[in-house]
């Protein structure tokens, strides 16, 4: 979905980028995470990552249009629906829009108390482990080779590779195996993700995963690694200038804007190849991808106002 301002549609302008997909399965709203507001906190699936940001950016653009505009530059708000799975179908459209933009504002959620993202570095990868053992009757497990037992050991190995101090994060998110409690399982699998701020450390860890050896010599383990396809980006002088402009506007609104580095993992990695980009323009909150996902309600108006002022002043 692409929403354009009614002015200056043919000239390079401001690209606002939001994704409307979320990791939560259908039904979460009616079960594990119903929408609710408790004091200054609103809860709901995807409310932080990133429906809140999509909403306030759209509201800011609507306000500008209703006020009569026009701003100095045209504004185009692109909503995509596959960011959480790597943007396989929307990447070409994102890059096409970024090529024609002077600036890009990505409405991912704010970080750690309202910080925005001015660079994304490091690496991402996904792992698939396939373990093959030997089936046997559960009354004679010694005659079999449990693929589940072998996998469990490697899950612990993967989790032990986490290095939070250096910004390396591994999560084993999906596991499976076996067919019956009466059978020693001859197959098991796991799927995991890696995010790292440090590409060299990521590459060392990926090499360790590729080199996994079975604990039981009668069991086979195969590790497949798929590298993330999003490019990293540094804070260029153009991004720094855009950040300083946003920082000044935020001060006028009444809050301090701080820029931080984030890991590779969002659509800003695509836009920044073509246009100065600020990411994390959405509301403050926490708990992305969890059953405690939440936003700080009082952050909505200041963040929306910042977006509005950027629309009004960038030129």
N, C-alpha and C positions, 0 to 999 in steps of 0.2 A: 504494500500500500504506500503510495507516494502522495503527499499533500504539499501543494505549492502555494506560496504567497501570490496574490493577484498582481504583483508588480515585479518588473525587472526579470521576467522569466528566462530571457535569453542570455543574460550575462552571468559570469561566475559569481557565486554567492556563498551562503552559509548552508552547509549540509548538517542537518540534525539526524542522528541515527539511533534508532531504538529497536530492540527485539521484543516481541510479544509472546514468544514461547517460554516455557518454564520446565524445569526438570520434574516437577511434581506430577504424578499420574492423575488421570481423570478420576474424580471422586474425592480427592484430598480435601476440597473445600467443604464437602459434606461429612467428612469423617475426622481425619487426624488434625486438620488445620482450618477450622471454620473462621471466616472473617469476624473479627471483633475489635473493639476499641476499648482499651483500659487506660484511662488517664491520658498521657501523652504518647501512648504506644498503640499502633494499629498492627494487627496480625493478619496474615493470609498467605496462601501459596503464590509465590512470585511477586509479592507486594514490594519487596526490596530489590529483587533481581528478576526483572527490572520494570515492572508495571508502574511503580511509583514514578520513576524517571520519565517513562514514556508519556504518562499522563500530564506531569507538570510542564513538559516541553510543549506538548500539544496545546495545553491551556494557555501558555505564554504566547504562542503563535496566534491562537484565536483572539486573545485579548488585543494583540497588536493590530490584527486585521479589523476588529470591531472599532478600535480607536481611530481608524482611518489611515494609519500608516502614512506613507510607506516608510520603511527603514532605508538605510543607505544601500543595503544589498538585498537581493531576493533571498528568501528562506525556503528550503525544501526539506520536508520531514519525511524520512524513509523509515517504514516499519517492516522488519523482516521476521520470519517465523522459524528459522532453523539455526540460530546462533549457538544454542546449547549443544548441538551435535556437530559443530564445526563450520557452519554456514556453507554446506556443499552446493546448494542451489542458488543462494543469494550472493555469493562472493562476487560474481561477475557484475551484477547490478550495483553492488556497493562500490566496487572499484570504478565503474563507469560514472557513478554520481560523484565520487571523490575527485575524479580527474577534472570535472567541470566546476569544482568548488574552490573558493579561496580559503575557507576555514571549515573544519568539521568539529562538531560537538556531539559526543557520544554519551547517552544518558544512562550508562551503567550506574549502579549505586555508589554513593560516596563511601570512602574508606575511613575506618577508625576515627570517628568523630567529625566527619565532614571533609576529609582530604579528597583532592582530585588526583587523577593519574596523568602524568606528563610524559611518561615513557614506559615501555613494556619490553623487558629483556628476558633472556633465558631460553627455556625450551619446554616443550610439552611432548608427551608420548603416551601411548596406550599399550598395555601388555595383555596378551592372551596366553595362558598356560594350559596345555593339554597333557594330562597324565594318563598313561595306560598301564594297568596292572594285570592281574590274573584272577578270574572269578573262582569262587569255591563256595561250598555250603557253609553257612554260618556256624555249624557245629564242628567244622574242621577248618577254621580260619588259617591254620598254619600251612594248609595246602594252597592257599591263595596269596595274592599280593595286593593289598588294599591301596587303590589309587587315591581314595579319600585321605587315608593316613599320610601318604606321601605328599599330597597337596597341602595338608594342614601344616606340615613342617615348612614347606616353601612359603606359605602365607606368612608365617612368623618371620622367615628370612626377609621377605619383602618389607614387612612393617618395620623391621629393625634397620632398614636402609634410610628411613626418614631422618632428616637432619634439619630440624626446625630453626636452629640458630643460623644456618647458612641458606635457609629458604628453599629446601628440597622437601617436597611433599609427595608421598606415595599413598594411595588409597586402594585397597582391594575391595571393590564395590559389588562384585557379582561372583558367586560360587555355585557349583552344582556337581552332582555325581551320584553314581549308584542307581539302582532300580528297585531294590527291596531290602528290608532289614534282614531277610533270610539269605542274602547273597553277599559275599565279600565283593565290594565294588571293583570292577576292572576299568572304570573310566571316571575321571573327574576333571573339572576345568575351573579356571578362575579368570576374571577380567579385572584389570587394575589400571589406574591412571598415574601419571607422573607430571608434576608441575615444579619448575625450578627457576629461580632467579639467576642461577649460575649455569651457563651452557656447558662449561667444562665439567663441572660436577655432575650435571645431568648425563653427559656422554659417558663418564666413568661408571655411573650407576647403571645405565642402559647396557653397557658392556658386561657388567656383573649379572644382569638379568639374562642376557643372551647366553651367558656361560653357565647357567644353573645346571648342576649335575644331580642325578637321583641319589637319595640316601640309600635306597634299596637297589642293588645292582640288577635285580630282576624286573625293575620297573623302568618305564621309559617316560621322560619328560621333554616336552617341546615348548619352547618359549618363542612366541612371535611378537615382534615389536613394530609398532606403527608410529612413526614420528608425526608430530603435529605439523600442519602446513601453513600456519600463520607466521608471517615474518615478524621479527622484532623491530623496534624502533627506538632511537635515542632522542633525547630532548635537544632538538635543533635550536639555533638562534631564533627561528621563526616561531617555534612552539614556546620558547621562553618569552618572546615578546607578547604572544597571545595570552600566556599565563599572567604576565605582569598587568596586562590590560584587565583581565578578569579579576585579579587580586585587588586592583584599585576600585573596581566597581563593587566588589564584595565589601570592602572597607566602607564605602559610602552607604551601602545597605545596612551595615552594622555587624558584620562577622568577618573573622579571619579566614582567608583561603590559603591552604597549604597544599603544595604539590609533592607527590611521591612517585617512586618507581613501582610498577606492578609487573607480575609475571605475564609472559605471553599467554593469551587465552581469550581474546575478545576481538570484536570487529574493528576496534580502533587500530589494531595492527594492520588492517587493510587500508583504512582511510589515511593513516599517517604516511604511507608511501607516496601520497599525492598531494596532501594538503595538511597544513599545521592543525594538530588535533589536540583537544582536551577531552579526557575520558573521566568517568566518575562524576558526571554532572547531576546525577539523580539525588534523591533525598538521603539523609543519614539514617542509619539503622544497623541491623546485624542479623545473623542467622540465615544467610542465603543457603538454599538447598536443604533446609532442615525444617522440622515441624515446629520450630520456634521463630520462623522467619518474621521479621517485624521492621517497621519504620518508625522514626520519631516524627510524630504529627507536626510538631512545631517547626520542623525543618522544611516543610513543604513550601510555605510562602517565601522564605528567604531564597531558597534554591530556585523556585520559579521566577522570582524577581531578578535573580542574577541572569538567568537565561533570557528573560525579556530585555534586560539592559544590554546584553551582548547583541541581541537582534537589532536593537535600536542604534548601537554605537559603532559596531564593526563596519569598516569601510575601507 
